[in-house]
Amino acid sequence: MKHDPLASGKRKAVNLSLDTGVVAAAREAGLNLSQICEAALREAAKKERDRRWAEENRAWAEEHNRWVEENDLPLEHHRLF
């Protein structure tokens, strides 16, 4: 089982404002609004966290890629493929 760094295992009641048509359709379909909202928020938070990491580490990644292009991978000669 993969660890979810965003999950605390605890629950907190929150208020959301959702379009009434969306709520009605979800209920008619038997969907669990809490689970779906949580999954969507988890995915959005992960994407934003990843975007920020990429932005904060852009200079390092570019420098690393430049170095590899100039010098090849350090153990390239040991690769079997």
mmCIF file of the N, C-alpha and C atoms, coordinates in Angstrom:
data_MODEL
# 
_entry.id   MODEL 
# 
loop_
_atom_site.group_PDB 
_atom_site.id 
_atom_site.type_symbol 
_atom_site.label_atom_id 
_atom_site.label_alt_id 
_atom_site.label_comp_id 
_atom_site.label_asym_id 
_atom_site.label_entity_id 
_atom_site.label_seq_id 
_atom_site.pdbx_PDB_ins_code 
_atom_site.Cartn_x 
_atom_site.Cartn_y 
_atom_site.Cartn_z 
_atom_site.occupancy 
_atom_site.B_iso_or_equiv 
_atom_site.pdbx_formal_charge 
_atom_site.auth_seq_id 
_atom_site.auth_comp_id 
_atom_site.auth_asym_id 
_atom_site.auth_atom_id 
_atom_site.pdbx_PDB_model_num 
ATOM 1   N N  . MET A 1 1  ? 0.846   -1.190 0.000   1.00 0.00 ? 1  MET A N  1 
ATOM 2   C CA . MET A 1 1  ? 0.000   0.000  0.000   1.00 0.00 ? 1  MET A CA 1 
ATOM 3   C C  . MET A 1 1  ? 0.887   1.249  0.000   1.00 0.00 ? 1  MET A C  1 
ATOM 4   N N  . LYS A 1 2  ? 0.606   2.145  -0.887  1.00 0.00 ? 2  LYS A N  1 
ATOM 5   C CA . LYS A 1 2  ? 1.408   3.355  -1.047  1.00 0.00 ? 2  LYS A CA 1 
ATOM 6   C C  . LYS A 1 2  ? 0.984   4.410  -0.025  1.00 0.00 ? 2  LYS A C  1 
ATOM 7   N N  . HIS A 1 3  ? 1.965   5.054  0.592   1.00 0.00 ? 3  HIS A N  1 
ATOM 8   C CA . HIS A 1 3  ? 1.698   6.107  1.571   1.00 0.00 ? 3  HIS A CA 1 
ATOM 9   C C  . HIS A 1 3  ? 1.267   7.381  0.854   1.00 0.00 ? 3  HIS A C  1 
ATOM 10  N N  . ASP A 1 4  ? 0.204   7.988  1.336   1.00 0.00 ? 4  ASP A N  1 
ATOM 11  C CA . ASP A 1 4  ? -0.278  9.254  0.785   1.00 0.00 ? 4  ASP A CA 1 
ATOM 12  C C  . ASP A 1 4  ? 0.183   10.371 1.706   1.00 0.00 ? 4  ASP A C  1 
ATOM 13  N N  . PRO A 1 5  ? 1.164   11.193 1.270   1.00 0.00 ? 5  PRO A N  1 
ATOM 14  C CA . PRO A 1 5  ? 1.683   12.247 2.151   1.00 0.00 ? 5  PRO A CA 1 
ATOM 15  C C  . PRO A 1 5  ? 0.655   13.330 2.472   1.00 0.00 ? 5  PRO A C  1 
ATOM 16  N N  . LEU A 1 6  ? -0.440  13.379 1.730   1.00 0.00 ? 6  LEU A N  1 
ATOM 17  C CA . LEU A 1 6  ? -1.466  14.382 1.999   1.00 0.00 ? 6  LEU A CA 1 
ATOM 18  C C  . LEU A 1 6  ? -2.496  13.891 3.010   1.00 0.00 ? 6  LEU A C  1 
ATOM 19  N N  . ALA A 1 7  ? -2.565  12.592 3.232   1.00 0.00 ? 7  ALA A N  1 
ATOM 20  C CA . ALA A 1 7  ? -3.589  12.035 4.110   1.00 0.00 ? 7  ALA A CA 1 
ATOM 21  C C  . ALA A 1 7  ? -3.130  12.057 5.572   1.00 0.00 ? 7  ALA A C  1 
ATOM 22  N N  . SER A 1 8  ? -4.009  12.522 6.441   1.00 0.00 ? 8  SER A N  1 
ATOM 23  C CA . SER A 1 8  ? -3.707  12.521 7.871   1.00 0.00 ? 8  SER A CA 1 
ATOM 24  C C  . SER A 1 8  ? -4.436  11.393 8.584   1.00 0.00 ? 8  SER A C  1 
ATOM 25  N N  . GLY A 1 9  ? -5.467  10.844 7.942   1.00 0.00 ? 9  GLY A N  1 
ATOM 26  C CA . GLY A 1 9  ? -6.275  9.806  8.581   1.00 0.00 ? 9  GLY A CA 1 
ATOM 27  C C  . GLY A 1 9  ? -7.383  10.387 9.437   1.00 0.00 ? 9  GLY A C  1 
ATOM 28  N N  . LYS A 1 10 ? -7.397  11.695 9.596   1.00 0.00 ? 10 LYS A N  1 
ATOM 29  C CA . LYS A 1 10 ? -8.415  12.369 10.391  1.00 0.00 ? 10 LYS A CA 1 
ATOM 30  C C  . LYS A 1 10 ? -9.423  13.013 9.453   1.00 0.00 ? 10 LYS A C  1 
ATOM 31  N N  . ARG A 1 11 ? -10.582 13.327 9.968   1.00 0.00 ? 11 ARG A N  1 
ATOM 32  C CA . ARG A 1 11 ? -11.622 13.977 9.179   1.00 0.00 ? 11 ARG A CA 1 
ATOM 33  C C  . ARG A 1 11 ? -11.987 15.316 9.810   1.00 0.00 ? 11 ARG A C  1 
ATOM 34  N N  . LYS A 1 12 ? -12.354 16.280 8.965   1.00 0.00 ? 12 LYS A N  1 
ATOM 35  C CA . LYS A 1 12 ? -12.792 17.595 9.410   1.00 0.00 ? 12 LYS A CA 1 
ATOM 36  C C  . LYS A 1 12 ? -14.013 17.967 8.597   1.00 0.00 ? 12 LYS A C  1 
ATOM 37  N N  . ALA A 1 13 ? -15.063 18.336 9.267   1.00 0.00 ? 13 ALA A N  1 
ATOM 38  C CA . ALA A 1 13 ? -16.269 18.795 8.586   1.00 0.00 ? 13 ALA A CA 1 
ATOM 39  C C  . ALA A 1 13 ? -16.019 20.188 8.016   1.00 0.00 ? 13 ALA A C  1 
ATOM 40  N N  . VAL A 1 14 ? -16.383 20.382 6.751   1.00 0.00 ? 14 VAL A N  1 
ATOM 41  C CA . VAL A 1 14 ? -16.236 21.679 6.092   1.00 0.00 ? 14 VAL A CA 1 
ATOM 42  C C  . VAL A 1 14 ? -17.521 21.983 5.332   1.00 0.00 ? 14 VAL A C  1 
ATOM 43  N N  . ASN A 1 15 ? -17.705 23.244 5.033   1.00 0.00 ? 15 ASN A N  1 
ATOM 44  C CA . ASN A 1 15 ? -18.848 23.650 4.225   1.00 0.00 ? 15 ASN A CA 1 
ATOM 45  C C  . ASN A 1 15 ? -18.376 23.936 2.812   1.00 0.00 ? 15 ASN A C  1 
ATOM 46  N N  . LEU A 1 16 ? -19.091 23.411 1.842   1.00 0.00 ? 16 LEU A N  1 
ATOM 47  C CA . LEU A 1 16 ? -18.792 23.659 0.431   1.00 0.00 ? 16 LEU A CA 1 
ATOM 48  C C  . LEU A 1 16 ? -20.035 24.201 -0.237  1.00 0.00 ? 16 LEU A C  1 
ATOM 49  N N  . SER A 1 17 ? -19.834 25.048 -1.205  1.00 0.00 ? 17 SER A N  1 
ATOM 50  C CA . SER A 1 17 ? -20.941 25.511 -2.031  1.00 0.00 ? 17 SER A CA 1 
ATOM 51  C C  . SER A 1 17 ? -20.782 24.866 -3.392  1.00 0.00 ? 17 SER A C  1 
ATOM 52  N N  . LEU A 1 18 ? -21.741 24.036 -3.752  1.00 0.00 ? 18 LEU A N  1 
ATOM 53  C CA . LEU A 1 18 ? -21.698 23.322 -5.019  1.00 0.00 ? 18 LEU A CA 1 
ATOM 54  C C  . LEU A 1 18 ? -22.965 23.626 -5.802  1.00 0.00 ? 18 LEU A C  1 
ATOM 55  N N  . ASP A 1 19 ? -22.847 23.592 -7.101  1.00 0.00 ? 19 ASP A N  1 
ATOM 56  C CA . ASP A 1 19 ? -23.993 23.805 -7.973  1.00 0.00 ? 19 ASP A CA 1 
ATOM 57  C C  . ASP A 1 19 ? -25.066 22.757 -7.657  1.00 0.00 ? 19 ASP A C  1 
ATOM 58  N N  . THR A 1 20 ? -26.292 23.204 -7.499  1.00 0.00 ? 20 THR A N  1 
ATOM 59  C CA . THR A 1 20 ? -27.368 22.291 -7.104  1.00 0.00 ? 20 THR A CA 1 
ATOM 60  C C  . THR A 1 20 ? -27.611 21.203 -8.146  1.00 0.00 ? 20 THR A C  1 
ATOM 61  N N  . GLY A 1 21 ? -27.416 21.524 -9.421  1.00 0.00 ? 21 GLY A N  1 
ATOM 62  C CA . GLY A 1 21 ? -27.586 20.508 -10.455 1.00 0.00 ? 21 GLY A CA 1 
ATOM 63  C C  . GLY A 1 21 ? -26.544 19.416 -10.353 1.00 0.00 ? 21 GLY A C  1 
ATOM 64  N N  . VAL A 1 22 ? -25.314 19.804 -10.030 1.00 0.00 ? 22 VAL A N  1 
ATOM 65  C CA . VAL A 1 22 ? -24.237 18.829 -9.869  1.00 0.00 ? 22 VAL A CA 1 
ATOM 66  C C  . VAL A 1 22 ? -24.528 17.930 -8.673  1.00 0.00 ? 22 VAL A C  1 
ATOM 67  N N  . VAL A 1 23 ? -24.973 18.524 -7.582  1.00 0.00 ? 23 VAL A N  1 
ATOM 68  C CA . VAL A 1 23 ? -25.288 17.744 -6.374  1.00 0.00 ? 23 VAL A CA 1 
ATOM 69  C C  . VAL A 1 23 ? -26.423 16.774 -6.667  1.00 0.00 ? 23 VAL A C  1 
ATOM 70  N N  . ALA A 1 24 ? -27.468 17.253 -7.316  1.00 0.00 ? 24 ALA A N  1 
ATOM 71  C CA . ALA A 1 24 ? -28.611 16.389 -7.623  1.00 0.00 ? 24 ALA A CA 1 
ATOM 72  C C  . ALA A 1 24 ? -28.189 15.223 -8.516  1.00 0.00 ? 24 ALA A C  1 
ATOM 73  N N  . ALA A 1 25 ? -27.397 15.500 -9.537  1.00 0.00 ? 25 ALA A N  1 
ATOM 74  C CA . ALA A 1 25 ? -26.950 14.441 -10.434 1.00 0.00 ? 25 ALA A CA 1 
ATOM 75  C C  . ALA A 1 25 ? -26.072 13.428 -9.700  1.00 0.00 ? 25 ALA A C  1 
ATOM 76  N N  . ALA A 1 26 ? -25.192 13.914 -8.834  1.00 0.00 ? 26 ALA A N  1 
ATOM 77  C CA . ALA A 1 26 ? -24.322 13.016 -8.073  1.00 0.00 ? 26 ALA A CA 1 
ATOM 78  C C  . ALA A 1 26 ? -25.134 12.137 -7.133  1.00 0.00 ? 26 ALA A C  1 
ATOM 79  N N  . ARG A 1 27 ? -26.091 12.719 -6.452  1.00 0.00 ? 27 ARG A N  1 
ATOM 80  C CA . ARG A 1 27 ? -26.934 11.933 -5.543  1.00 0.00 ? 27 ARG A CA 1 
ATOM 81  C C  . ARG A 1 27 ? -27.764 10.913 -6.308  1.00 0.00 ? 27 ARG A C  1 
ATOM 82  N N  . GLU A 1 28 ? -28.309 11.332 -7.452  1.00 0.00 ? 28 GLU A N  1 
ATOM 83  C CA . GLU A 1 28 ? -29.101 10.417 -8.273  1.00 0.00 ? 28 GLU A CA 1 
ATOM 84  C C  . GLU A 1 28 ? -28.253 9.227  -8.733  1.00 0.00 ? 28 GLU A C  1 
ATOM 85  N N  . ALA A 1 29 ? -26.995 9.490  -8.992  1.00 0.00 ? 29 ALA A N  1 
ATOM 86  C CA . ALA A 1 29 ? -26.077 8.434  -9.422  1.00 0.00 ? 29 ALA A CA 1 
ATOM 87  C C  . ALA A 1 29 ? -25.539 7.619  -8.255  1.00 0.00 ? 29 ALA A C  1 
ATOM 88  N N  . GLY A 1 30 ? -25.881 8.026  -7.027  1.00 0.00 ? 30 GLY A N  1 
ATOM 89  C CA . GLY A 1 30 ? -25.411 7.304  -5.847  1.00 0.00 ? 30 GLY A CA 1 
ATOM 90  C C  . GLY A 1 30 ? -23.955 7.553  -5.516  1.00 0.00 ? 30 GLY A C  1 
ATOM 91  N N  . LEU A 1 31 ? -23.450 8.701  -5.924  1.00 0.00 ? 31 LEU A N  1 
ATOM 92  C CA . LEU A 1 31 ? -22.047 9.025  -5.677  1.00 0.00 ? 31 LEU A CA 1 
ATOM 93  C C  . LEU A 1 31 ? -21.849 9.625  -4.297  1.00 0.00 ? 31 LEU A C  1 
ATOM 94  N N  . ASN A 1 32 ? -20.700 9.369  -3.716  1.00 0.00 ? 32 ASN A N  1 
ATOM 95  C CA . ASN A 1 32 ? -20.350 9.906  -2.408  1.00 0.00 ? 32 ASN A CA 1 
ATOM 96  C C  . ASN A 1 32 ? -19.627 11.232 -2.613  1.00 0.00 ? 32 ASN A C  1 
ATOM 97  N N  . LEU A 1 33 ? -20.317 12.321 -2.305  1.00 0.00 ? 33 LEU A N  1 
ATOM 98  C CA . LEU A 1 33 ? -19.754 13.653 -2.531  1.00 0.00 ? 33 LEU A CA 1 
ATOM 99  C C  . LEU A 1 33 ? -18.465 13.877 -1.749  1.00 0.00 ? 33 LEU A C  1 
ATOM 100 N N  . SER A 1 34 ? -18.424 13.440 -0.515  1.00 0.00 ? 34 SER A N  1 
ATOM 101 C CA . SER A 1 34 ? -17.233 13.646 0.313   1.00 0.00 ? 34 SER A CA 1 
ATOM 102 C C  . SER A 1 34 ? -16.019 12.948 -0.293  1.00 0.00 ? 34 SER A C  1 
ATOM 103 N N  . GLN A 1 35 ? -16.177 11.700 -0.692  1.00 0.00 ? 35 GLN A N  1 
ATOM 104 C CA . GLN A 1 35 ? -15.050 10.957 -1.258  1.00 0.00 ? 35 GLN A CA 1 
ATOM 105 C C  . GLN A 1 35 ? -14.583 11.572 -2.569  1.00 0.00 ? 35 GLN A C  1 
ATOM 106 N N  . ILE A 1 36 ? -15.525 11.983 -3.400  1.00 0.00 ? 36 ILE A N  1 
ATOM 107 C CA . ILE A 1 36 ? -15.161 12.560 -4.693  1.00 0.00 ? 36 ILE A CA 1 
ATOM 108 C C  . ILE A 1 36 ? -14.479 13.911 -4.508  1.00 0.00 ? 36 ILE A C  1 
ATOM 109 N N  . CYS A 1 37 ? -15.016 14.747 -3.636  1.00 0.00 ? 37 CYS A N  1 
ATOM 110 C CA . CYS A 1 37 ? -14.389 16.048 -3.376  1.00 0.00 ? 37 CYS A CA 1 
ATOM 111 C C  . CYS A 1 37 ? -12.990 15.867 -2.800  1.00 0.00 ? 37 CYS A C  1 
ATOM 112 N N  . GLU A 1 38 ? -12.854 14.934 -1.864  1.00 0.00 ? 38 GLU A N  1 
ATOM 113 C CA . GLU A 1 38 ? -11.541 14.691 -1.257  1.00 0.00 ? 38 GLU A CA 1 
ATOM 114 C C  . GLU A 1 38 ? -10.542 14.215 -2.303  1.00 0.00 ? 38 GLU A C  1 
ATOM 115 N N  . ALA A 1 39 ? -10.945 13.305 -3.170  1.00 0.00 ? 39 ALA A N  1 
ATOM 116 C CA . ALA A 1 39 ? -10.043 12.805 -4.211  1.00 0.00 ? 39 ALA A CA 1 
ATOM 117 C C  . ALA A 1 39 ? -9.645  13.928 -5.167  1.00 0.00 ? 39 ALA A C  1 
ATOM 118 N N  . ALA A 1 40 ? -10.603 14.767 -5.541  1.00 0.00 ? 40 ALA A N  1 
ATOM 119 C CA . ALA A 1 40 ? -10.303 15.877 -6.452  1.00 0.00 ? 40 ALA A CA 1 
ATOM 120 C C  . ALA A 1 40 ? -9.365  16.880 -5.791  1.00 0.00 ? 40 ALA A C  1 
ATOM 121 N N  . LEU A 1 41 ? -9.592  17.181 -4.520  1.00 0.00 ? 41 LEU A N  1 
ATOM 122 C CA . LEU A 1 41 ? -8.718  18.115 -3.811  1.00 0.00 ? 41 LEU A CA 1 
ATOM 123 C C  . LEU A 1 41 ? -7.327  17.527 -3.605  1.00 0.00 ? 41 LEU A C  1 
ATOM 124 N N  . ARG A 1 42 ? -7.259  16.232 -3.348  1.00 0.00 ? 42 ARG A N  1 
ATOM 125 C CA . ARG A 1 42 ? -5.959  15.577 -3.196  1.00 0.00 ? 42 ARG A CA 1 
ATOM 126 C C  . ARG A 1 42 ? -5.167  15.696 -4.497  1.00 0.00 ? 42 ARG A C  1 
ATOM 127 N N  . GLU A 1 43 ? -5.821  15.423 -5.625  1.00 0.00 ? 43 GLU A N  1 
ATOM 128 C CA . GLU A 1 43 ? -5.152  15.507 -6.919  1.00 0.00 ? 43 GLU A CA 1 
ATOM 129 C C  . GLU A 1 43 ? -4.727  16.939 -7.227  1.00 0.00 ? 43 GLU A C  1 
ATOM 130 N N  . ALA A 1 44 ? -5.592  17.912 -6.952  1.00 0.00 ? 44 ALA A N  1 
ATOM 131 C CA . ALA A 1 44 ? -5.258  19.315 -7.210  1.00 0.00 ? 44 ALA A CA 1 
ATOM 132 C C  . ALA A 1 44 ? -4.086  19.758 -6.336  1.00 0.00 ? 44 ALA A C  1 
ATOM 133 N N  . ALA A 1 45 ? -4.077  19.339 -5.067  1.00 0.00 ? 45 ALA A N  1 
ATOM 134 C CA . ALA A 1 45 ? -2.983  19.705 -4.159  1.00 0.00 ? 45 ALA A CA 1 
ATOM 135 C C  . ALA A 1 45 ? -1.676  19.075 -4.618  1.00 0.00 ? 45 ALA A C  1 
ATOM 136 N N  . LYS A 1 46 ? -1.726  17.821 -5.068  1.00 0.00 ? 46 LYS A N  1 
ATOM 137 C CA . LYS A 1 46 ? -0.523  17.147 -5.554  1.00 0.00 ? 46 LYS A CA 1 
ATOM 138 C C  . LYS A 1 46 ? 0.019   17.848 -6.802  1.00 0.00 ? 46 LYS A C  1 
ATOM 139 N N  . LYS A 1 47 ? -0.855  18.184 -7.735  1.00 0.00 ? 47 LYS A N  1 
ATOM 140 C CA . LYS A 1 47 ? -0.410  18.877 -8.950  1.00 0.00 ? 47 LYS A CA 1 
ATOM 141 C C  . LYS A 1 47 ? 0.226   20.220 -8.612  1.00 0.00 ? 47 LYS A C  1 
ATOM 142 N N  . GLU A 1 48 ? -0.379  20.959 -7.679  1.00 0.00 ? 48 GLU A N  1 
ATOM 143 C CA . GLU A 1 48 ? 0.174   22.260 -7.302  1.00 0.00 ? 48 GLU A CA 1 
ATOM 144 C C  . GLU A 1 48 ? 1.506   22.100 -6.580  1.00 0.00 ? 48 GLU A C  1 
ATOM 145 N N  . ARG A 1 49 ? 1.596   21.110 -5.699  1.00 0.00 ? 49 ARG A N  1 
ATOM 146 C CA . ARG A 1 49 ? 2.855   20.847 -4.999  1.00 0.00 ? 49 ARG A CA 1 
ATOM 147 C C  . ARG A 1 49 ? 3.952   20.500 -6.010  1.00 0.00 ? 49 ARG A C  1 
ATOM 148 N N  . ASP A 1 50 ? 3.632   19.647 -6.990  1.00 0.00 ? 50 ASP A N  1 
ATOM 149 C CA . ASP A 1 50 ? 4.605   19.267 -8.013  1.00 0.00 ? 50 ASP A CA 1 
ATOM 150 C C  . ASP A 1 50 ? 4.995   20.467 -8.877  1.00 0.00 ? 50 ASP A C  1 
ATOM 151 N N  . ARG A 1 51 ? 4.027   21.308 -9.225  1.00 0.00 ? 51 ARG A N  1 
ATOM 152 C CA . ARG A 1 51 ? 4.307   22.492 -10.030 1.00 0.00 ? 51 ARG A CA 1 
ATOM 153 C C  . ARG A 1 51 ? 5.255   23.430 -9.296  1.00 0.00 ? 51 ARG A C  1 
ATOM 154 N N  . ARG A 1 52 ? 4.988   23.631 -8.003  1.00 0.00 ? 52 ARG A N  1 
ATOM 155 C CA . ARG A 1 52 ? 5.853   24.508 -7.204  1.00 0.00 ? 52 ARG A CA 1 
ATOM 156 C C  . ARG A 1 52 ? 7.259   23.939 -7.081  1.00 0.00 ? 52 ARG A C  1 
ATOM 157 N N  . TRP A 1 53 ? 7.363   22.606 -6.878  1.00 0.00 ? 53 TRP A N  1 
ATOM 158 C CA . TRP A 1 53 ? 8.677   21.981 -6.768  1.00 0.00 ? 53 TRP A CA 1 
ATOM 159 C C  . TRP A 1 53 ? 9.455   22.207 -8.060  1.00 0.00 ? 53 TRP A C  1 
ATOM 160 N N  . ALA A 1 54 ? 8.796   21.980 -9.201  1.00 0.00 ? 54 ALA A N  1 
ATOM 161 C CA . ALA A 1 54 ? 9.461   22.158 -10.491 1.00 0.00 ? 54 ALA A CA 1 
ATOM 162 C C  . ALA A 1 54 ? 9.913   23.602 -10.675 1.00 0.00 ? 54 ALA A C  1 
ATOM 163 N N  . GLU A 1 55 ? 9.085   24.537 -10.282 1.00 0.00 ? 55 GLU A N  1 
ATOM 164 C CA . GLU A 1 55 ? 9.436   25.956 -10.408 1.00 0.00 ? 55 GLU A CA 1 
ATOM 165 C C  . GLU A 1 55 ? 10.614  26.308 -9.491  1.00 0.00 ? 55 GLU A C  1 
ATOM 166 N N  . GLU A 1 56 ? 10.559  25.851 -8.250  1.00 0.00 ? 56 GLU A N  1 
ATOM 167 C CA . GLU A 1 56 ? 11.608  26.160 -7.279  1.00 0.00 ? 56 GLU A CA 1 
ATOM 168 C C  . GLU A 1 56 ? 12.933  25.499 -7.634  1.00 0.00 ? 56 GLU A C  1 
ATOM 169 N N  . ASN A 1 57 ? 12.884  24.374 -8.353  1.00 0.00 ? 57 ASN A N  1 
ATOM 170 C CA . ASN A 1 57 ? 14.096  23.622 -8.673  1.00 0.00 ? 57 ASN A CA 1 
ATOM 171 C C  . ASN A 1 57 ? 14.466  23.688 -10.147 1.00 0.00 ? 57 ASN A C  1 
ATOM 172 N N  . ARG A 1 58 ? 13.855  24.605 -10.882 1.00 0.00 ? 58 ARG A N  1 
ATOM 173 C CA . ARG A 1 58 ? 14.096  24.724 -12.321 1.00 0.00 ? 58 ARG A CA 1 
ATOM 174 C C  . ARG A 1 58 ? 15.576  24.970 -12.629 1.00 0.00 ? 58 ARG A C  1 
ATOM 175 N N  . ALA A 1 59 ? 16.200  25.890 -11.915 1.00 0.00 ? 59 ALA A N  1 
ATOM 176 C CA . ALA A 1 59 ? 17.605  26.218 -12.189 1.00 0.00 ? 59 ALA A CA 1 
ATOM 177 C C  . ALA A 1 59 ? 18.498  24.998 -11.958 1.00 0.00 ? 59 ALA A C  1 
ATOM 178 N N  . TRP A 1 60 ? 18.265  24.266 -10.874 1.00 0.00 ? 60 TRP A N  1 
ATOM 179 C CA . TRP A 1 60 ? 19.056  23.073 -10.598 1.00 0.00 ? 60 TRP A CA 1 
ATOM 180 C C  . TRP A 1 60 ? 18.866  22.041 -11.702 1.00 0.00 ? 60 TRP A C  1 
ATOM 181 N N  . ALA A 1 61 ? 17.604  21.795 -12.112 1.00 0.00 ? 61 ALA A N  1 
ATOM 182 C CA . ALA A 1 61 ? 17.322  20.794 -13.140 1.00 0.00 ? 61 ALA A CA 1 
ATOM 183 C C  . ALA A 1 61 ? 17.985  21.166 -14.465 1.00 0.00 ? 61 ALA A C  1 
ATOM 184 N N  . GLU A 1 62 ? 17.919  22.435 -14.832 1.00 0.00 ? 62 GLU A N  1 
ATOM 185 C CA . GLU A 1 62 ? 18.549  22.874 -16.074 1.00 0.00 ? 62 GLU A CA 1 
ATOM 186 C C  . GLU A 1 62 ? 20.063  22.698 -16.016 1.00 0.00 ? 62 GLU A C  1 
ATOM 187 N N  . GLU A 1 63 ? 20.663  23.048 -14.892 1.00 0.00 ? 63 GLU A N  1 
ATOM 188 C CA . GLU A 1 63 ? 22.112  22.891 -14.725 1.00 0.00 ? 63 GLU A CA 1 
ATOM 189 C C  . GLU A 1 63 ? 22.494  21.411 -14.752 1.00 0.00 ? 63 GLU A C  1 
ATOM 190 N N  . HIS A 1 64 ? 21.722  20.584 -14.086 1.00 0.00 ? 64 HIS A N  1 
ATOM 191 C CA . HIS A 1 64 ? 21.984  19.144 -14.070 1.00 0.00 ? 64 HIS A CA 1 
ATOM 192 C C  . HIS A 1 64 ? 21.902  18.571 -15.485 1.00 0.00 ? 64 HIS A C  1 
ATOM 193 N N  . ASN A 1 65 ? 20.849  18.920 -16.211 1.00 0.00 ? 65 ASN A N  1 
ATOM 194 C CA . ASN A 1 65 ? 20.687  18.435 -17.586 1.00 0.00 ? 65 ASN A CA 1 
ATOM 195 C C  . ASN A 1 65 ? 21.829  18.909 -18.490 1.00 0.00 ? 65 ASN A C  1 
ATOM 196 N N  . ARG A 1 66 ? 22.259  20.153 -18.302 1.00 0.00 ? 66 ARG A N  1 
ATOM 197 C CA . ARG A 1 66 ? 23.380  20.677 -19.078 1.00 0.00 ? 66 ARG A CA 1 
ATOM 198 C C  . ARG A 1 66 ? 24.636  19.870 -18.786 1.00 0.00 ? 66 ARG A C  1 
ATOM 199 N N  . TRP A 1 67 ? 24.891  19.595 -17.502 1.00 0.00 ? 67 TRP A N  1 
ATOM 200 C CA . TRP A 1 67 ? 26.074  18.829 -17.116 1.00 0.00 ? 67 TRP A CA 1 
ATOM 201 C C  . TRP A 1 67 ? 26.047  17.433 -17.728 1.00 0.00 ? 67 TRP A C  1 
ATOM 202 N N  . VAL A 1 68 ? 24.893  16.775 -17.681 1.00 0.00 ? 68 VAL A N  1 
ATOM 203 C CA . VAL A 1 68 ? 24.775  15.424 -18.245 1.00 0.00 ? 68 VAL A CA 1 
ATOM 204 C C  . VAL A 1 68 ? 25.001  15.457 -19.757 1.00 0.00 ? 68 VAL A C  1 
ATOM 205 N N  . GLU A 1 69 ? 24.464  16.467 -20.426 1.00 0.00 ? 69 GLU A N  1 
ATOM 206 C CA . GLU A 1 69 ? 24.679  16.584 -21.879 1.00 0.00 ? 69 GLU A CA 1 
ATOM 207 C C  . GLU A 1 69 ? 26.163  16.737 -22.205 1.00 0.00 ? 69 GLU A C  1 
ATOM 208 N N  . GLU A 1 70 ? 26.878  17.484 -21.385 1.00 0.00 ? 70 GLU A N  1 
ATOM 209 C CA . GLU A 1 70 ? 28.307  17.720 -21.633 1.00 0.00 ? 70 GLU A CA 1 
ATOM 210 C C  . GLU A 1 70 ? 29.181  16.549 -21.195 1.00 0.00 ? 70 GLU A C  1 
ATOM 211 N N  . ASN A 1 71 ? 28.777  15.842 -20.135 1.00 0.00 ? 71 ASN A N  1 
ATOM 212 C CA . ASN A 1 71 ? 29.638  14.823 -19.528 1.00 0.00 ? 71 ASN A CA 1 
ATOM 213 C C  . ASN A 1 71 ? 29.099  13.404 -19.586 1.00 0.00 ? 71 ASN A C  1 
ATOM 214 N N  . ASP A 1 72 ? 27.907  13.210 -20.088 1.00 0.00 ? 72 ASP A N  1 
ATOM 215 C CA . ASP A 1 72 ? 27.211  11.923 -20.063 1.00 0.00 ? 72 ASP A CA 1 
ATOM 216 C C  . ASP A 1 72 ? 26.917  11.519 -18.615 1.00 0.00 ? 72 ASP A C  1 
ATOM 217 N N  . LEU A 1 73 ? 26.189  10.449 -18.477 1.00 0.00 ? 73 LEU A N  1 
ATOM 218 C CA . LEU A 1 73 ? 25.867  9.969  -17.136 1.00 0.00 ? 73 LEU A CA 1 
ATOM 219 C C  . LEU A 1 73 ? 27.126  9.405  -16.485 1.00 0.00 ? 73 LEU A C  1 
ATOM 220 N N  . PRO A 1 74 ? 27.295  9.599  -15.189 1.00 0.00 ? 74 PRO A N  1 
ATOM 221 C CA . PRO A 1 74 ? 28.546  9.195  -14.531 1.00 0.00 ? 74 PRO A CA 1 
ATOM 222 C C  . PRO A 1 74 ? 28.906  7.713  -14.706 1.00 0.00 ? 74 PRO A C  1 
ATOM 223 N N  . LEU A 1 75 ? 27.938  6.826  -14.712 1.00 0.00 ? 75 LEU A N  1 
ATOM 224 C CA . LEU A 1 75 ? 28.220  5.394  -14.819 1.00 0.00 ? 75 LEU A CA 1 
ATOM 225 C C  . LEU A 1 75 ? 27.750  4.819  -16.156 1.00 0.00 ? 75 LEU A C  1 
ATOM 226 N N  . GLU A 1 76 ? 27.730  5.656  -17.172 1.00 0.00 ? 76 GLU A N  1 
ATOM 227 C CA . GLU A 1 76 ? 27.227  5.275  -18.498 1.00 0.00 ? 76 GLU A CA 1 
ATOM 228 C C  . GLU A 1 76 ? 27.904  4.014  -19.018 1.00 0.00 ? 76 GLU A C  1 
ATOM 229 N N  . HIS A 1 77 ? 29.191  3.879  -18.796 1.00 0.00 ? 77 HIS A N  1 
ATOM 230 C CA . HIS A 1 77 ? 29.931  2.741  -19.344 1.00 0.00 ? 77 HIS A CA 1 
ATOM 231 C C  . HIS A 1 77 ? 29.567  1.409  -18.677 1.00 0.00 ? 77 HIS A C  1 
ATOM 232 N N  . HIS A 1 78 ? 28.833  1.456  -17.563 1.00 0.00 ? 78 HIS A N  1 
ATOM 233 C CA . HIS A 1 78 ? 28.394  0.213  -16.891 1.00 0.00 ? 78 HIS A CA 1 
ATOM 234 C C  . HIS A 1 78 ? 27.013  -0.237 -17.322 1.00 0.00 ? 78 HIS A C  1 
ATOM 235 N N  . ARG A 1 79 ? 26.330  0.562  -18.115 1.00 0.00 ? 79 ARG A N  1 
ATOM 236 C CA . ARG A 1 79 ? 24.959  0.215  -18.528 1.00 0.00 ? 79 ARG A CA 1 
ATOM 237 C C  . ARG A 1 79 ? 24.983  -0.979 -19.462 1.00 0.00 ? 79 ARG A C  1 
ATOM 238 N N  . LEU A 1 80 ? 23.993  -1.847 -19.305 1.00 0.00 ? 80 LEU A N  1 
ATOM 239 C CA . LEU A 1 80 ? 23.894  -3.038 -20.146 1.00 0.00 ? 80 LEU A CA 1 
ATOM 240 C C  . LEU A 1 80 ? 22.877  -2.871 -21.257 1.00 0.00 ? 80 LEU A C  1 
ATOM 241 N N  . PHE A 1 81 ? 22.290  -1.682 -21.394 1.00 0.00 ? 81 PHE A N  1 
ATOM 242 C CA . PHE A 1 81 ? 21.288  -1.443 -22.436 1.00 0.00 ? 81 PHE A CA 1 
ATOM 243 C C  . PHE A 1 81 ? 21.603  -0.206 -23.206 1.00 0.00 ? 81 PHE A C  1 
# 
